[in-house]
Amino acid sequence: FLLSVVEQGEGEQNLVGKIVEFFQTTDGQNYFRVQWFYRIQDTVVQDEGGFHDQRRLFYSSIMNDNLIDCIIGKTNVTQITPRVGLKLASISPSDFYYDMEYCVDYSTFRNIPTGIILLRLIELSPPAVLESPSTDASTITETLPGSELYKTELALLDLYSGCGGMSTGLCLGAKASSVNLVTRWAVDSDRSASESLKLNHPDTHVRNESAEDFLELLKEWEKLCKRYNISATERTFPFRSNHSGAKKRVNSEVYGIASGEFEVSKLVGICFGDPNETGKRGLYLKVHWKGYNASGNTWEPIKSLGPCKDSIRDFVRKGMKSKILPLPGEVDVICGGPPCQGISGYNRFRNTASPLDDERNRQIVIFMDTVKFLKPRYVLMENVVDILRFDKGSLGRYALSRLVHMNYQARLGIIAAGCYGLPQFRLRFFLWGAHPSEVIPQFPLPTHDVIIRYWPPPEFERNIVAYDEDQPRELEKATVIQDAISDLPAVLNTEACDEMPYQNPPETEFQRYIRSTKYEMTGSTSNGTTEKRSLLYDHRPYFLSEDDYQRVCQIPKRKGANFRDLPGVIVGVDNVVRRHPTENPLLPSGKPLVPDYCFTFEQGKSKRPFARLWWDENLPTALTFPSCHSQVVLHPEQDRVLTIREFARLQGFPDYYRFNGTVKERYCQIGNAVAVPVARALGYALGLAYRRKLSGNEPLITLPPKFSHSNYLQLSTHQPDTTD
């Protein structure tokens, strides 16, 4: 197929496009109309696409007119559909090929839309995911998603899971679209967050370890499964061991425990790393010793368990059946928010010039390496918007580039949590990925108006998930603090109870929704019965120090009140606060009523220290700790910071969702979580994509009426049947 190659300036690559027509203007100039192809560097990926095959182009619908003198030659361009066994190296080095369309809106890379005839020579079978043209496709034949249209259940892996906000929301939303998405595995390095997730999702395999160690473990697990492989028929039915039951005796000196011989009863765990903190990293198995209880279990390097091959075989085969770890092709959805403390706007020591060189930002690489290994149907990555701000957005561009390099479709959106009925703005980056055999999910349009607090970089404003200015819409009014927490009982600064009765009925639509039982939210019963409404959990604040409590008690209970309302403060015409030259009231402890940091914070221009929220406001973002020294976190009418449960409501966690750990740890888990209503809206879009229920190729969908504040039972009652 012949295309024009349009010459660029010195040092720039020539442009490639299809000539649509030639024509002559009224003044006799010769022009041609061209439909352009993108190189990867011409897309939003820019310089982060340097590791892509330079022969790869991306189809587009962009056309314009150019003088005929721009044409410098012609070349062969082939449309391909990657598939198992396809040798991309067979394409001539002088040729180009394309296999995806690039759309500027929401930085979308997707399959060539049906109906595009351009260069479609033959119909090819469903594609494989190839990381590069040189990948041996035969090695991934068995890891492709199944060819069945629908599975009865989709398996989800939540990386960097925290307490489970993202996966919880995705599963709730998918359920509302008649797709049973289940969190089978979750991984996080924070112990208390992992315990919170397990508390609420007891059937999930929760691993408290780093993502790096988890990926290495997956690779070692695959080797073990191949070594002790069993047939598909055997994996369908409960395992019956042919082992005689005799346990191997091993010399205890190998393990550094008391002299004598100990008998292995069974193996009960597996990990990769250095669980004994000996400086020796590797694959370890947890051994339960005969005659000892679980407290005597020890981690032993697999290399030292040579005499226990039967026990290892039994453990691996049972683990394969129960799927304690996923193998490539067994995960349908991977979601996660790889931490990027190195570029967070709240980190004063970030490396803004080369963020990928900062070890704190390397988790994006680990996340994408895990996707490459497991090859799921869908990927959803979340992060702070700063990922698009620092170093010209290189981290966000890199994440998008990796997905496209693996032949995943991709779509980038920026979503405000307040647009889905929450009383906080919380702008976040979301990146969809979809295997080329699947439909790429859309982004859900807002259901609520929102109080705007800040904006993303101008270059990415087109990625904000929102209605166009001239687009008709029916948005519900913005959710504010009063909508979310006015029904909760009053508690003191010293409240220490983790459980208490509600006392008051719900007052708003949000409160009725957030109090829904787990059965009402999911439609699933526990032990075959629907649970009753439970107690109120985690409604306790972080204790203020006695000095801070004395300060808070003097903050007026009105809108906009903060430390500037305290005696001894002068506000200049330049909005900078100064200490009164003669009036300096003291606390009973002898310390100043107004501490020095109030006068120096943000050069004395801030109104945030010791500031009260008010009922008709929202929060910019719920952070990981309610510091009254630098945040607006005081209750409107009570002398304390917001409680753990109030923070959880700001993030959209249902009231039945409980948290484990110290008070500080619980705040941190909630602040680090993806807002549940946002994940729920995305889960609904995922379910529609999986069931091929999308309308056209538009990047956005409209959610059902009252979606954000309606539980599953309400939606299934009032919405049309979505299974048709």
Steps between C-alpha positions, in 0.01 A plus 500: 500500500651834398520798730648845480804582709508869582840655564568661836772735618856397576522245779130415490344181364292521184123485533300213355144517375256362245417727203124532481477729194682755287342833413580843361399831654340783305837675480659195339692354798520122525399346832435157640282383790671259738382270778779487754667219687668565834840381607516422871703817561225706332245383760465610860771243586767724342857414606386212722441295183866465411501123569215430250553350155561802279314331213176502696242763405157580641193553286309825547201677350685834486505654150623830360612663174860564397692630200599221266867599529502350851494147360846343487423135437286197561529190714323176584285499811330182620212461741566212738311342786752345743424137565667189628768392255510829308861593431520878491864465400377370164399856406769662287719746695413774250125456552256630759209324665207602718273305731323765712322831473612806697243757608603826664192504725594331827832395341335183371675211326243245385425229248422617149123568508280256312396642167846639421590331171840660469761230436288219647630222278398196702311429819749388764436299814494660849835657587762414754662762719857552380744718690719551193520384136768249593286326764458129440121481479498126548610545860174671598250282318362357823474836678243672281156583638246233414298525183168468682286811477427523872639327806279447802761680708788737427806471725662822621850562635534817708863617507598761758156419636515692826177440689317414176321816385571454130416130474194538723360774278580316177320187619196699617478680165549188289223331697266787410568422132430127553864389506633302796846646559673345802820608674695174508842642591621817670855617571627781721811559708305667783398244761209687658352586160527135394323397819220749431450357153494144633252604771255617233585243231570174685502289181775705334860372497662804667878520491690743720816550295656736249386496137856420392513188716152403386602514134809289565281256692260472204790409272626235743146368553455453126821292492378285789162448335664389178727264693207342687248547221166316513246454227203731449270215604678463832475875563125485453437268795616496863855383538567144612861453594678179409753578771526229765482753780850428628681824584861557409743543783745785458805588706422801717853635470413607144248742646700624795260372771562274800700184440318188400268402218161654432228362278325714241124473550406716201586817312263789569636806322728639232677831447790662318737723692685480830237408763764402758700822446821309438605701195427202273217574258326222311201264493385382844237254618334512841533168682259365759697256715345182635434526871501881503220752472480782246719728714787263423469538123820617333601637160751275328680557167364260240854393413535354850183293468643253251389191699142630506409479131173320569392770744597770250306320228191473723521866595538617140219284367260607773608860448429473129150371570418769753688758290694645791701684234400592145667354193521688169156504341312444829455868588224687319556842653804661662440825684732706712639836595880461506628749759693796366609687811786637296268729301214564743416865542527446876864388471742794521802289401381359168727458197308703244758471222527119467222338703563145372851519649339538843466158662172616656348522153622162371176327603344603167761282329419209735128543435547485124744206528228311690250577224751373245544175691135422582339636179156586640195600297481843660729738688409803709775717648433796731732776615528859612464766230858607571596201286406723204657815641863434589773451238244578227284209611764236423369248755145511365626483143723206591208305650292556186797412280559168677140389448504589130840333460343178634225541235240593761239753407521798736302805608600776742255703708506747788211461744378713792351293783249771575340439160363171637328629811784546751566810713863530386648609167794251478625508141670178388665344192348174366638285220294222340667215318321230300632187331451530122239223509285714733308827476677786675286643782370854487514763774176574690363853466438690825177453690543802730602861482822568686677786677823537298816536709791468253570391143742268312778622267356689197642243257273233651181701540348297215539191720268630772192279518223757467215615282578737213380854561219471245407143595160451672523353850298434811739522792398468862610777735847481650534284811626696801618419852150522647370242250767255610537519878214697663329178620799371698484523880705766677825369648770659713865554416575212740251249353660152499212264414523314169128411502190699590134532398402750231248683725362709209325396177657590165418853385617502136515279193875458550452386860231248408730360231816488712312315777399220261579150622742281311205303366336817370827611340591170336185286486705219658400335825720387785433141605183508294342779703476876464674682783337757721618858520810500713652739749696807402871418478818709528324822602788629710747783439874527536559645846616860493770593748379699800652820356341450158169410661507829696564686172223320314247579773558871433442475122153648430235261373424680176593482132857602420621497860870426557799608710465856371197535724711447812618792712855617438486478118520798264412460129670754276368651177730258316308208662811405700447424871722648770512452874359790701788700647359509853213248514628142516257280697639178644355155558489341848819317400675834452526459120362768262133467408602563138811291423784640289437268205164670433693817413755328276284239324476600131673829582225596739229507230327171578160472666525125552654458848227423755231560236146366525320333215150624448182319415463644147863436396701213364855388560771544233641151574480264795864447600667226703495678836265770637755760608328810632834683469486510118161373384135601522386195702318630808138393538256788433344494846707263716844570645694223330630387162282285275472140615622192316142425391445856381818472292376164369174661391692774318662215304168321442569187707171339606440514874528119522864524386731470801864595546780334695807648668578800716296818461780659293529189283126501431503864391797424276327204334193709422698796369707277271196320357331560168162660566253211493227677293753586228617137482136390505416717198807365320398144590161560340674616181726193514199270523336660198821467300537133592142431396540703179218733610672818383336741258741598222863590548449800725745528793227587754180339625207628703429319825144397595290762682577528873790258454745657746262487798308181418604158625486182294151400610364846419665503158380149414146601601480827312727443202412310182632147476861531381537134414303517177 
